[in-house]
Each structure stands twice: as C-alpha cells, then as structure tokens.
Amino acid sequence: MAEDRTRKAVQKRARNRLDLEPDTVERDLVKLVLTVVELLRQLMERQALRRVDTGELTEEQEERIGLTLMLLEERMTELRERYGLRPEDLNIDLGPLGPLLPRD
C-alpha cells in the first residue's frame, strides 16, 4: 500500500519535470518558456490588481492593462494548444520546494 503511494508520487513528479529527450526538445523548450511567461503573467496580474485596489491607475490605464493581460492569456492558450500542453503542464515541480506556480 505505502509502496504503491510512493510509486504514484514519483510518477506524478516525473510528469511535471522537463523531459529532455532529443525528439521532444522543441516541445520541452516551449514548455519551459511558457512556464516562465506564465509566472511573469501571474505576477503582473497581481501587481495590476494591487495598483487598481490602491487607486494608483486611471480608468484608461486599468483598461489598457486589463486588455493586455487578456490578450496575453489568449496567446498563451493558443501556444499551449499548438504544442499539446495543458495549464497544469506549465507548473514545474521544484522537488522539495513544491510547484513553481501557485495552484488557483
């Protein structure tokens, strides 16, 4: 029973790590780049929300930031679909540190 849970945990971690095989290097590179872009997108979104909450932005700036973030998310979806990636595929396992991206 415990051995089965350990094997499943190892398999799950292996799925979330980069697989650097010669025939999948392009997909793995895209996965890494999209992971970094997704991390930055989430950070930008949080910062924008903080700025909106504090009233630092004009309505025009809020609109521009909102549109930019929506377009970026759409483009990320297109690229993930092109390379057969799911959103959870971008959440690389950092071992003892846990996943890179927060789980929403």
Helices and strands as residue ranges (DSSP letters): H 2-15, G 22-24, H 25-54, H 59-82, G 87-90, G 95-97
